[in-house]
Amino acid sequence: MSWMKITGYADKFSVHPGDTIKFYVNCDGPAEYKVEIVKMIHADTNPRGPGFIEEKIEAACNGTYKGLKQEIYSGSYGFVVDKPQFCLESVTLQCWIWPTTPKTHPKYWKHGAQGLVTKWLDGKGYGLFINEEGCVEFRVNDQVITTGAPLRDHAWHFIAATFDGKTGEAALYHEPQVVYALDPEIPPVSKKLSTKLAYTPGTPTVIAGYCGALSDAPQARASVPSGTLIKGHYNGKIDSPRVCNRALSRLEIETMKLGAQPGLTERRNSGPTGKLSEAIVASWDFSDGINTLVGKDKGPYLFDATIVNCPTRAMTGYNWEGQVFDWKTAPEQYGAIHFHDDDIDNARWQVSFEWSVPKGTSSKFYAAKLTSQDGAEDYIPFWVVPRVGEETAKIAFMVPSISYMAYANEHLANNAGGAELLVYRVPIMQQQNMFLSEHREYGGSIYDTHTDGSGLCLSSRLRPILSIRPKYDHFLAQAPWQYPADLHMIYWLEKKGYEYDVITDEDVTYDGLARLENYNVIITGSHPEHNSGPQLDALHNYMQRGGRFMYMGADGWYWVHSYHPAYDGLGRGVMTEMRRCESGIRTWRADPGEYYHQGTGELGGMWRFRGRYLHTVAGTGMSSEGFDISSCYSRTPESNDARVAWAFEGINYDEKLGNFGLVGGGAAGTELDIVDTMLGSPPHTLVVATSAGRHTEGYLLVMEDYGFNQQGLDGTQHPRVRSDIAYHETPNGGASFAFSSIAFCGALPWNNGDNNISTLVGNVLNRFMADGPLPMPDPAAIAHRGRADYDPPMNKARK
């Protein structure tokens, strides 16, 4: 059992002074808990550093609150509230399905039948189900008819069932759409039932589940509809579910596949006509409204289904031909929704407390610290961000919140079969890892797969995100990662006395250039891997207009992300989406035809394969990764160039840069970037330091940089397995300094900030934050070079 008794989240990541932020807390045991708003300064408990540092903030919400247990109801489905038209005496149900877990493993987290199309509760009503043996079954009240033929997973099947209330005759059809040579024939099954359909008032019609209970318990308020507990969540795709009000013949069922619209004239006859069209109660077309949370009903009553917990849409349907890969071009071939039993878009908890942030509150990293008398503890991070036009400093730290969401609640440490091989050691679990393994309802990260093995491509911030916490060491580095790692930089800014604002990439996505243009310098976090198009546009425009940019990490600008527009009514950046396509470092890969985002319709995958290379933003881009130990840098002759020599004042040419640090023991580690003009690095870029020749066999070249597997791709042999610290000027007096290592910021707090990495960063920041354009170099001093000019010799490793 894990020991996290308190968990929580906020309704927003960034809050303006003068606005209110709401907090939602689950207390599983403690009768009460204490709230303190704290300013976060350093989140790393490593004894080699300055230790954990927070400052309590006077806030009206500070105090003691009564504990309330709150539950998350994960699992996606669609529903229509109880309507008399669904309370039928006779019925026909039909749909295409592509199940992914028709029969569950003994260790599976949710057992029992899976609902397909149902209006059923406690033995009353009707529905199509997959039973625990992996076979289709048709329920009429408490009576069951089944084919006894197991469903093949990851394959399309046509399913239909009929019940005649007058005669009691029931029939069930299970027709695989692909039949192999040795497959047995699955004939229709018929049975005379001795029952009349009865209904429990309030029972909804459900797609991809069934109504398990109607409850007025406080814990059921978070379910949708409130008080209605949906169970039997289906894993897999459903296409074109339909309900009719009489028992159709098999020929009529086939005709009904044509759709719900009745024929109108001789020139327009697109569906069932005459008496058959009168039988339609609902005919849902999931190819319409792919970027919404609505399952459109093309039937006569317009019973649109409410889609809950954001299942994956823009998925190939039963009729996908393999010729069109963009759902916007042929939406009729994308009529499937992939439902999962662990989808989550919103915990929907009751508000526990809120804080009206006083005007004048400084823009910094904050958290609501929650504690109980028995030692339970959680932190809910958030950021106070100035309004556009009310900036308070020349420096802005840009929080990579999209990347935080991408890694939110990741299960790799527990679930990845090769975790030990990846990190070159036994991963050490944190309490968050263990808690999340026990509580799958908290959802996973975009690095995880769903319980059915399909890739998780949507991540919500309206849930407790336990990986965005101070004191959290990630299994990859066995050190802070993402949020707590970025506080290494914040500690250094505080220690050195810099005035700075905090903004997020979410803010940049929505506000564009206006969010950036009033700052002299933008500082990134240590790992801004996941980015939206509007954010990259704003950064490009900022740098082209003379803005200065300090890229403090690596693996930046790698994956295409977008925010789902269906959630804009709940605030900014609620749901982010990413599709892992044909290349890139990835823990799963989207199926063919499913590369385009359901929310924005844009092509997913890597920015590199959208023609937007990583290297064009900061001058360097991803080259390799490894997680055993970090290394250090040596200066290059180019560091003495007059264009950049100012950055090394106080640093001897021969001294090692960053042979220390809180992430792997050095400044060059975990993930590394290099200069490459072929991939977009400006040709006048100076490589001022490199870690070439200093990495182990645990560091490997990224897969998008080679065509086939071979020996010699590791840090002891390959020239591209290195980190380059690089500098280049941008138009109108701007510039970029790229430090090109995720571990780099971990060296800043070493020796309380008194070290050569600190000196280098300080020299750069002092110059970049100054008013006015930077002096431009003599154009004659700039050598335009190609890729080969940057590849260092690897015949001997540096000492």
C-alpha positions in Angstrom: 0.0 0.0 0.0 1.2 3.5 -0.8 1.1 6.2 1.8 -0.1 9.3 -0.1 -3.2 10.2 2.0 -3.5 13.7 0.6 -3.6 14.6 -3.1 -4.8 17.6 -4.9 -4.8 19.9 -8.0 -5.7 23.5 -8.9 -8.0 24.8 -11.6 -5.2 26.6 -13.4 -1.4 26.6 -13.7 -0.8 30.3 -14.0 -2.8 33.0 -12.1 -2.7 36.8 -12.4 -2.4 39.0 -9.3 -5.9 40.0 -8.5 -7.4 36.8 -9.7 -8.6 33.7 -7.8 -7.2 30.2 -8.0 -9.2 27.2 -6.8 -7.8 24.0 -5.2 -9.3 20.6 -5.0 -8.1 18.1 -2.3 -8.7 14.5 -1.6 -8.1 13.4 2.0 -8.1 9.6 2.2 -7.9 9.1 6.0 -6.9 12.4 7.7 -9.9 14.2 9.3 -8.3 17.5 8.6 -5.4 19.1 6.8 -3.4 22.3 7.0 -2.9 24.6 4.1 0.1 26.9 3.6 0.9 28.9 0.5 4.7 28.7 -0.1 7.1 30.2 -2.5 9.2 27.5 -4.0 13.0 28.2 -4.3 14.8 24.8 -4.4 13.1 21.4 -4.5 16.1 19.1 -4.5 16.8 17.2 -1.3 20.3 16.1 -2.5 22.6 16.7 0.5 25.3 17.8 -2.0 23.3 20.9 -2.8 21.6 23.7 -0.8 18.7 21.4 0.2 15.0 21.9 0.1 14.0 25.6 0.4 10.6 27.1 0.6 9.2 30.3 2.0 5.8 30.6 3.7 3.6 33.3 2.2 1.0 35.1 4.2 -2.3 34.2 2.5 -5.9 34.4 3.4 -6.5 30.8 2.6 -3.8 29.5 5.0 -5.4 27.5 7.8 -6.9 24.1 8.7 -9.6 22.5 6.6 -11.9 19.5 7.1 -10.8 16.5 5.1 -13.0 15.1 2.4 -12.5 11.9 0.5 -12.9 12.5 -3.2 -12.8 9.9 -6.0 -11.8 10.0 -9.7 -14.1 8.2 -12.1 -11.8 7.4 -15.0 -12.8 5.6 -18.2 -14.3 7.2 -21.3 -17.8 6.6 -22.7 -20.7 8.4 -24.3 -24.2 8.8 -22.9 -27.7 10.2 -23.5 -29.8 10.9 -20.4 -32.9 8.9 -19.9 -35.4 9.5 -22.7 -38.7 7.8 -23.2 -37.9 6.9 -26.9 -35.2 4.5 -25.6 -37.7 2.7 -23.3 -38.7 0.2 -26.0 -40.8 -2.9 -26.1 -38.8 -4.3 -29.0 -35.3 -3.3 -30.0 -32.4 -3.7 -32.5 -28.9 -2.7 -31.7 -25.9 -2.7 -34.1 -22.4 -1.3 -34.3 -18.9 -2.1 -35.6 -16.3 -2.8 -32.9 -12.5 -3.1 -32.8 -11.9 -4.5 -29.3 -8.5 -4.3 -27.7 -9.0 -6.3 -24.4 -12.0 -8.6 -25.1 -10.8 -11.0 -22.4 -8.9 -9.5 -19.5 -5.8 -10.8 -17.9 -6.1 -12.1 -14.4 -3.9 -9.2 -13.2 -6.1 -6.6 -15.0 -7.3 -3.7 -12.9 -10.9 -3.7 -14.0 -12.7 -7.0 -14.4 -16.2 -7.8 -15.6 -18.3 -7.4 -18.7 -17.7 -4.4 -21.0 -20.7 -2.4 -22.3 -21.0 -1.6 -26.0 -24.4 0.0 -26.5 -26.6 -0.3 -23.4 -29.6 0.9 -21.6 -29.3 -1.5 -18.7 -29.1 -1.4 -14.9 -29.4 -4.2 -12.4 -31.1 -6.7 -14.6 -33.5 -4.2 -16.3 -33.2 -2.9 -19.8 -31.2 -4.1 -22.9 -27.6 -3.9 -24.2 -24.8 -5.3 -26.2 -21.9 -6.4 -24.1 -18.6 -8.3 -24.2 -18.7 -10.9 -21.4 -15.8 -12.0 -19.2 -15.0 -14.8 -21.6 -14.4 -12.3 -24.4 -17.6 -13.2 -26.3 -20.4 -10.9 -27.5 -23.6 -11.1 -25.5 -27.0 -9.5 -25.7 -28.9 -8.8 -22.5 -32.6 -8.4 -22.2 -33.3 -7.6 -18.6 -31.7 -10.5 -16.7 -31.7 -12.9 -19.6 -28.6 -13.4 -21.8 -27.9 -14.7 -25.3 -24.3 -15.2 -26.5 -22.6 -16.6 -29.5 -19.9 -18.3 -27.4 -17.3 -17.2 -30.1 -14.4 -15.2 -28.7 -13.7 -11.9 -30.3 -10.4 -11.4 -32.0 -8.7 -8.4 -30.5 -7.5 -5.5 -32.8 -9.8 -6.6 -35.6 -13.1 -5.2 -36.9 -16.4 -7.1 -36.1 -19.9 -6.2 -37.0 -22.3 -6.8 -34.1 -26.1 -6.7 -34.1 -28.9 -8.0 -31.9 -32.7 -7.9 -32.0 -35.5 -8.6 -29.5 -39.2 -8.8 -30.4 -41.2 -7.9 -27.3 -44.4 -9.6 -28.7 -42.9 -13.0 -29.5 -39.9 -13.0 -27.1 -37.6 -13.9 -30.0 -34.1 -12.7 -29.7 -31.2 -12.9 -32.2 -27.5 -12.1 -32.0 -25.1 -11.6 -34.9 -21.3 -11.6 -34.6 -19.7 -11.2 -38.0 -15.9 -10.8 -38.1 -14.9 -8.5 -41.0 -11.8 -10.5 -41.7 -12.1 -14.3 -41.8 -9.0 -16.6 -41.9 -8.8 -20.0 -43.4 -9.1 -21.9 -40.2 -11.6 -19.6 -38.5 -14.8 -21.4 -37.5 -18.1 -20.0 -38.9 -20.0 -18.0 -36.3 -23.7 -18.5 -37.1 -26.4 -16.2 -35.8 -27.8 -17.3 -32.4 -31.5 -17.1 -31.7 -33.4 -17.7 -28.5 -36.9 -17.2 -27.2 -36.9 -15.2 -24.0 -39.6 -15.2 -21.4 -39.5 -11.6 -20.4 -40.8 -8.1 -21.2 -38.4 -5.2 -21.2 -38.5 -3.2 -18.0 -36.5 -0.1 -17.0 -35.2 1.6 -14.0 -36.1 5.3 -14.1 -33.0 7.5 -14.7 -31.0 4.9 -16.5 -29.0 6.6 -19.4 -28.3 5.1 -22.7 -24.5 4.4 -22.7 -21.9 3.8 -25.4 -18.8 2.0 -24.3 -20.1 1.1 -20.8 -23.2 0.6 -18.9 -25.0 2.2 -15.9 -23.7 0.4 -12.8 -25.6 2.4 -10.1 -27.5 5.5 -9.3 -26.2 7.0 -6.2 -26.6 10.2 -4.1 -23.4 9.5 -2.1 -21.0 12.5 -1.9 -18.3 10.6 -3.7 -20.6 10.1 -6.7 -20.8 13.8 -7.4 -17.7 13.6 -9.5 -19.3 11.1 -11.9 -21.0 12.1 -15.1 -23.9 12.6 -15.1 -23.6 13.4 -11.4 -24.7 10.5 -9.3 -24.7 8.0 -12.2 -21.9 5.6 -11.9 -20.8 4.1 -15.2 -19.2 0.7 -15.1 -18.0 -1.9 -17.6 -15.8 0.5 -19.5 -15.0 -0.8 -23.0 -11.5 -0.9 -24.4 -11.4 -0.5 -28.1 -13.0 1.3 -31.1 -16.7 1.7 -31.8 -18.0 2.9 -35.1 -21.6 3.8 -36.1 -23.7 2.5 -33.1 -27.4 2.5 -33.8 -30.7 1.8 -31.9 -34.0 0.9 -33.6 -37.4 0.5 -32.1 -38.3 -2.9 -33.5 -36.7 -6.2 -34.3 -35.2 -5.8 -37.7 -34.6 -8.7 -40.2 -31.0 -9.4 -41.2 -31.6 -7.7 -44.5 -33.0 -4.6 -42.8 -30.0 -4.5 -40.5 -27.7 -4.6 -43.6 -29.7 -1.7 -45.1 -29.5 0.2 -41.9 -25.7 0.3 -42.4 -26.3 3.0 -45.0 -27.2 5.5 -42.4 -30.1 7.2 -40.7 -31.2 9.8 -43.2 -34.4 8.7 -45.1 -34.5 9.0 -48.8 -36.1 12.3 -50.0 -36.2 12.3 -53.8 -35.2 10.3 -56.7 -31.9 12.2 -56.8 -31.2 11.9 -53.1 -31.5 8.4 -51.6 -28.8 8.0 -49.0 -30.3 5.7 -46.4 -33.2 3.5 -45.3 -36.6 4.6 -46.6 -40.2 4.2 -45.8 -41.1 2.0 -42.8 -37.5 1.2 -42.1 -36.6 4.8 -41.5 -39.4 5.0 -39.0 -37.6 2.4 -36.9 -34.6 4.6 -36.1 -34.3 5.9 -32.6 -30.6 6.9 -32.7 -27.8 6.6 -35.2 -24.6 8.1 -34.0 -22.0 9.3 -36.5 -18.6 9.8 -34.8 -17.0 11.2 -37.9 -19.0 14.4 -37.4 -17.6 16.7 -34.7 -14.2 14.9 -34.2 -12.8 18.0 -32.5 -15.7 18.1 -30.0 -17.0 16.2 -27.0 -20.2 15.3 -28.7 -21.2 12.1 -30.5 -23.5 13.4 -33.2 -26.8 11.6 -33.7 -28.1 11.6 -37.3 -31.4 10.0 -36.3 -34.7 11.9 -36.1 -34.5 12.8 -32.5 -31.0 14.3 -32.5 -30.0 12.5 -29.4 -26.4 13.7 -29.4 -24.3 11.7 -27.0 -22.2 13.5 -24.4 -18.6 12.2 -24.6 -16.9 11.9 -21.2 -13.2 11.7 -20.3 -12.0 12.5 -23.8 -11.5 9.2 -25.6 -9.2 9.2 -28.7 -10.9 10.4 -31.9 -9.7 10.9 -35.4 -9.3 7.1 -35.5 -9.6 5.0 -38.6 -13.0 3.3 -38.9 -14.1 0.0 -40.2 -14.2 1.4 -43.8 -10.7 3.1 -43.8 -9.2 2.4 -47.2 -5.5 3.2 -46.4 -5.4 5.9 -49.1 -6.1 9.0 -47.0 -4.2 9.7 -43.8 -5.7 13.1 -42.8 -9.1 12.7 -41.2 -10.1 16.1 -42.4 -9.9 15.0 -46.0 -12.1 11.9 -45.6 -13.9 12.2 -42.3 -16.4 9.5 -43.3 -13.5 7.0 -42.9 -12.8 8.2 -39.4 -16.1 7.3 -37.7 -14.5 5.4 -34.9 -13.8 6.5 -31.3 -11.2 4.6 -29.3 -12.5 4.3 -25.7 -10.3 3.3 -22.8 -11.1 2.4 -19.2 -8.4 4.7 -17.9 -9.1 7.9 -19.9 -9.4 11.0 -17.6 -10.1 14.6 -18.6 -11.3 16.1 -15.3 -11.3 14.8 -11.7 -14.4 16.9 -11.1 -13.8 17.3 -7.4 -15.5 19.7 -5.1 -13.6 22.9 -4.4 -11.7 22.6 -1.1 -10.4 26.1 -0.8 -9.4 29.1 -2.9 -6.9 32.0 -2.9 -7.6 35.4 -4.2 -4.0 36.4 -5.1 -3.4 39.9 -3.9 -2.4 42.6 -6.4 1.3 43.2 -6.2 2.1 39.5 -5.5 5.5 38.8 -7.1 5.6 36.6 -10.1 7.3 33.4 -8.9 7.0 29.6 -8.4 4.3 28.9 -5.7 2.6 25.9 -4.2 -0.2 25.1 -1.9 1.5 22.9 0.8 -0.9 20.4 2.3 -0.1 18.5 5.5 -1.8 16.4 8.1 -0.9 15.6 11.7 0.0 12.1 10.8 2.6 13.2 8.4 0.8 13.1 5.1 2.0 15.8 2.6 1.4 17.0 -0.9 2.2 20.2 -2.8 0.0 21.7 -5.6 2.3 23.9 -7.7 1.2 27.0 -9.6 2.7 30.2 -10.9 1.8 33.8 -10.4 2.1 35.4 -13.8 1.9 39.1 -14.6 -0.7 40.3 -17.0 0.5 41.3 -20.4 1.7 44.8 -20.2 2.3 44.7 -16.4 5.7 43.0 -16.5 7.8 43.7 -13.4 11.3 42.6 -14.6 13.6 42.4 -17.6 14.0 38.7 -17.2 11.3 36.0 -17.8 11.6 32.4 -16.9 9.4 30.4 -19.2 8.0 27.3 -17.5 7.7 24.3 -19.8 4.2 23.4 -18.6 3.3 21.5 -21.8 6.3 19.2 -21.1 5.1 18.9 -17.5 1.7 17.7 -18.8 3.4 15.3 -21.2 5.2 13.6 -18.4 2.2 13.9 -16.0 1.8 10.8 -13.8 4.1 8.7 -15.9 4.3 5.0 -15.2 7.5 4.1 -17.0 9.5 3.3 -13.9 7.0 0.6 -13.0 5.7 -0.5 -16.3 8.6 -0.3 -18.9 10.0 -3.7 -19.4 13.5 -2.3 -20.2 13.7 0.4 -17.5 16.9 -1.1 -16.0 18.6 -1.2 -19.4 17.5 2.3 -20.2 19.0 3.8 -17.0 21.9 1.4 -16.5 20.8 0.6 -13.0 17.9 -0.5 -10.9 15.3 2.3 -10.9 14.4 3.5 -7.4 10.8 4.1 -6.9 9.3 7.2 -5.2 6.0 7.1 -3.2 4.3 8.8 -6.2 5.3 5.9 -8.5 3.8 3.3 -6.1 0.7 5.4 -5.5 0.0 5.8 -9.3 0.5 2.0 -9.8 -2.3 1.4 -7.3 -4.5 4.3 -8.6 -4.8 4.0 -12.3 -7.8 6.3 -12.2 -5.3 9.2 -11.8 -4.4 8.7 -15.4 -1.0 8.4 -17.1 1.4 10.4 -19.1 1.9 10.7 -22.9 4.9 8.4 -22.4 2.6 5.6 -21.2 0.2 3.2 -22.8 -3.3 2.7 -21.8 -4.2 -0.6 -20.1 -5.1 -2.0 -23.5 -1.6 -1.3 -24.8 -2.6 1.6 -27.1 -0.7 4.9 -26.8 -1.9 7.6 -24.5 -2.0 10.8 -26.5 -4.1 13.2 -24.3 -3.1 14.6 -21.0 -5.2 16.8 -18.7 -4.1 19.1 -15.9 -7.5 18.9 -14.1 -6.3 16.0 -11.9 -3.6 15.6 -9.3 -0.3 15.4 -11.2 2.0 13.8 -8.7 5.1 13.9 -10.9 5.1 17.7 -10.7 6.1 17.9 -7.1 9.1 19.2 -5.1 11.3 16.5 -3.6 10.5 14.1 -6.5 13.4 12.3 -8.1 12.7 10.8 -11.5 13.8 7.3 -12.2 15.7 8.2 -15.4 18.2 10.4 -13.7 17.6 9.4 -10.1 17.5 13.2 -9.6 15.0 16.0 -10.2 13.4 16.1 -13.6 11.1 18.7 -15.1 9.5 20.7 -12.3 11.9 20.2 -9.5 14.9 20.3 -11.9 13.7 23.8 -13.1 13.9 25.0 -9.5 17.7 24.6 -9.8 17.6 27.6 -12.0 15.1 29.4 -9.8 17.4 28.9 -6.8 20.3 30.4 -8.7 18.3 33.4 -9.8 17.2 34.0 -6.2 20.7 33.4 -4.8 22.2 35.9 -7.2 19.5 38.5 -6.5 18.0 38.8 -10.0 14.6 40.3 -10.5 12.6 38.0 -12.8 9.0 37.2 -13.8 7.6 33.7 -14.4 5.5 32.9 -17.4 4.5 29.6 -18.9 4.6 28.2 -22.4 0.8 27.9 -22.0 0.7 31.7 -21.6 2.9 32.1 -24.7 0.7 29.8 -26.7 -2.4 31.9 -26.0 -0.9 35.4 -25.8 1.7 35.1 -28.6 4.4 37.6 -29.0 2.7 40.1 -26.6 3.6 37.7 -23.7 7.3 37.9 -24.6 8.1 41.3 -26.2 8.4 43.4 -23.1 11.3 41.2 -21.7 14.9 41.7 -22.6 15.7 38.0 -22.1 13.7 34.7 -22.0 15.1 31.8 -20.0 13.9 28.3 -20.6 13.5 25.4 -18.3 15.8 22.4 -18.4 13.6 20.3 -20.6 11.2 22.1 -22.9 10.6 19.1 -25.1 6.9 19.5 -26.0 5.7 22.6 -27.7 2.8 24.1 -29.6 3.0 25.9 -33.0 1.8 29.2 -31.6 4.5 29.1 -28.9 7.3 28.5 -31.5 5.9 31.3 -33.7 6.1 33.7 -30.8 9.6 32.6 -29.9 10.8 33.0 -33.5 9.2 36.5 -33.8 10.7 37.5 -30.4 14.2 36.5 -31.4 13.9 38.1 -34.9 12.9 41.4 -33.3 16.0 41.5 -31.1 15.0 39.4 -28.2 17.6 37.4 -26.3 17.2 33.8 -25.5 18.9 31.5 -23.0 18.2 27.8 -23.7 19.0 26.2 -20.4 18.4 22.5 -21.3 18.2 20.0 -24.1 15.7 18.0 -26.1 13.7 21.1 -26.7 11.1 21.7 -29.4 10.9 18.0 -30.2 7.2 16.9 -30.2 4.2 18.6 -31.7 1.6 19.5 -29.1 -1.7 21.2 -29.3 -4.4 22.2 -26.8 -7.8 20.6 -27.4 -10.3 23.4 -28.2 -13.3 21.6 -26.6 -11.9 22.5 -23.2 -11.4 26.2 -23.7 -14.5 26.9 -21.6 -12.7 25.4 -18.6 -9.7 27.6 -19.0 -6.4 27.7 -20.8 -4.4 24.6 -21.6 -6.7 22.1 -20.0 -6.0 19.2 -22.4 -2.9 18.8 -24.5 -2.6 16.3 -27.3 0.4 14.6 -29.0 0.6 11.8 -31.6 3.8 9.8 -31.8 4.3 9.0 -35.4 6.9 7.3 -37.5 10.1 8.5 -35.9 11.6 10.0 -32.7 12.4 8.6 -29.3 9.0 7.1 -28.4 7.5 4.6 -26.0 4.6 3.8 -28.4 3.7 4.6 -32.0 0.4 5.7 -33.5 -1.3 3.3 -35.9 -1.2 4.2 -39.6 -3.8 6.8 -40.5 -3.9 8.2 -37.0 -1.2 10.8 -37.0 -3.4 13.9 -37.0 -4.6 15.6 -33.9 -8.3 15.3 -33.1 -8.4 18.7 -31.5 -6.7 21.0 -34.1 -6.5 18.6 -37.0 -2.7 19.2 -37.4 -0.1 16.6 -38.2 1.4 15.2 -35.0 4.8 13.6 -34.5 8.1 15.5 -34.4 8.5 19.2 -35.4 11.5 18.0 -37.4 9.1 16.1 -39.7 6.9 19.1 -40.1 9.9 20.9 -41.6 10.5 22.9 -38.4 13.8 21.8 -37.1 14.7 22.0 -33.4 18.0 23.7 -34.2 16.3 26.8 -35.7 15.0 27.9 -32.3 18.1 28.0 -30.1 20.9 27.0 -32.4 21.2 23.4 -31.1 19.0 20.3 -31.2 18.6 16.8 -29.8 21.4 14.4 -30.6 21.6 11.7 -27.9 20.5 10.6 -24.4 21.9 8.5 -21.6 21.1 8.2 -17.9 24.0 6.6 -16.1 26.3 9.5 -15.3 26.8 13.1 -16.5 30.0 14.6 -17.8 31.6 18.0 -18.3 32.7 20.4 -21.0 35.9 21.8 -22.4 36.1 25.2 -24.0 36.9 25.4 -27.7 39.1 27.9 -29.5 35.9 29.6 -30.7 35.2 30.6 -27.1 38.0 33.1 -27.5 36.3 34.8 -30.5 35.6 38.4 -29.8 32.0 37.8 -30.5 31.6 35.7 -27.4 34.7 35.9 -25.3 32.9 38.1 -22.8 30.9 35.1 -21.7 34.0 33.5 -20.3 35.4 36.3 -18.2 36.7 34.8 -15.0 37.0 31.3 -16.4 40.4 29.9 -17.5 40.6 28.4 -20.9 41.9 25.0 -19.7 39.6 24.4 -16.7 36.8 21.9 -17.0 33.3 23.3 -17.1 30.8 21.6 -14.9 32.6 18.5 -13.7 30.1 18.6 -10.8 26.4 18.8 -10.4 23.2 17.5 -8.8 22.1 15.6 -11.9 24.4 12.7 -12.6 27.5 14.4 -11.2 28.1 16.8 -14.1 26.7 19.5 -16.3 26.6 17.5 -19.5 24.2 14.7 -19.1 20.9 12.8 -19.5 19.9 14.4 -22.8 22.2 16.4 -25.1 21.9 18.8 -28.0 24.4 19.7 -30.7 24.9 22.3 -33.5 24.0 21.0 -36.9 23.5 23.5 -39.8 21.9 20.7 -41.9 19.1 20.7 -39.3 18.7 24.4 -38.9 21.5 25.8 -36.8 22.4 29.2 -38.2 25.7 28.9 -40.1 27.4 31.6 -38.1 26.8 29.7 -34.8 29.9 29.4 -32.5 30.4 26.2 -30.6 32.1 27.6 -27.4 32.3 24.4 -25.4 31.7 20.7 -26.0 31.5 17.4 -24.1 32.7 15.4 -27.1 34.5 12.2 -26.1 33.3 12.2 -22.5 30.2 10.0 -22.6 29.7 6.4 -21.8 28.2 3.5 -23.9 25.0 4.2 -22.0 24.5 7.3 -24.2 23.0 6.5 -27.6 22.4 8.5 -30.8 18.7 9.4 -31.4 17.0 7.1 -33.8 16.0 9.8 -36.3 19.6 10.4 -37.0 20.4 7.0 -38.5 18.8 4.7 -41.0 19.6 1.3 -39.6 21.0 -0.2 -36.5 24.7 -0.8 -36.3 27.6 -0.8 -33.9 29.2 2.5 -32.9 26.2 4.5 -32.0 27.1 5.1 -28.4 29.0 7.8 -26.5 32.3 6.1 -26.6 32.4 6.0 -30.4 29.9 8.3 -32.2 30.9 11.9 -32.9 27.3 13.2 -32.6 26.9 11.9 -29.0 27.9 15.1 -27.3 26.6 18.4 -26.0 27.6 21.7 -27.6 27.3 25.0 -25.8 26.6 27.4 -28.6 26.1 31.1 -29.3 24.7 33.0 -32.3 23.4 36.4 -33.0 19.9 37.1 -34.2 18.6 40.2 -36.2 18.1 43.6 -34.5 20.6 43.0 -31.7 19.3 39.8 -30.4 21.1 36.5 -29.6 20.8 33.0 -28.3 23.0 31.1 -25.9 22.3 27.3 -25.8 23.6 25.3 -22.9 22.3 22.1 -24.5 22.1 19.6 -21.6 19.2 18.7 -19.3 21.7 18.2 -16.5 23.2 21.7 -17.0 20.9 23.6 -14.5 21.8 21.0 -11.9 25.3 22.4 -11.8 24.2 25.9 -10.9 23.5 25.3 -7.2 26.8 23.5 -6.6 28.9 25.1 -3.9 26.0 27.5 -3.2 26.3 28.9 -6.8 30.0 29.6 -6.6 31.3 27.7 -9.6 32.3 28.2 -13.2 28.9 27.2 -14.6 27.4 29.8 -12.5 30.0 32.3 -13.7 29.3 31.5 -17.3 25.5 31.8 -16.9 25.9 35.0 -15.0 28.0 36.6 -17.7 25.5 35.7 -20.3 22.5 36.8 -18.3 24.0 40.1 -17.3 24.7 40.9 -21.0 21.4 39.7 -22.3 19.3 41.5 -19.7 20.8 44.9 -20.5 18.7 47.4 -22.3 19.3 48.2 -25.9 20.4 45.9 -28.8 23.5 43.8 -28.4 26.5 45.1 -30.5 26.5 43.3 -33.8 29.7 41.7 -35.0 31.6 42.7 -38.2 30.0 40.6 -40.9 33.4 39.7 -42.2 34.1 38.0 -38.9 31.4 35.4 -39.5 32.3 32.2 -41.2 29.4 30.4 -42.8 30.0 26.7 -42.3 28.4 23.3 -42.9 27.8 20.2 -40.7 31.3 18.8 -41.2 32.9 21.8 -39.7 31.3 21.1 -36.4 31.9 17.4 -36.0 34.8 17.1 -33.6 37.5 14.4 -34.0 36.9 11.4 -31.9 40.3 9.7 -32.1 41.0 10.5 -28.5 38.8 11.4 -25.6 39.4 14.6 -23.7 40.8 14.2 -20.2 
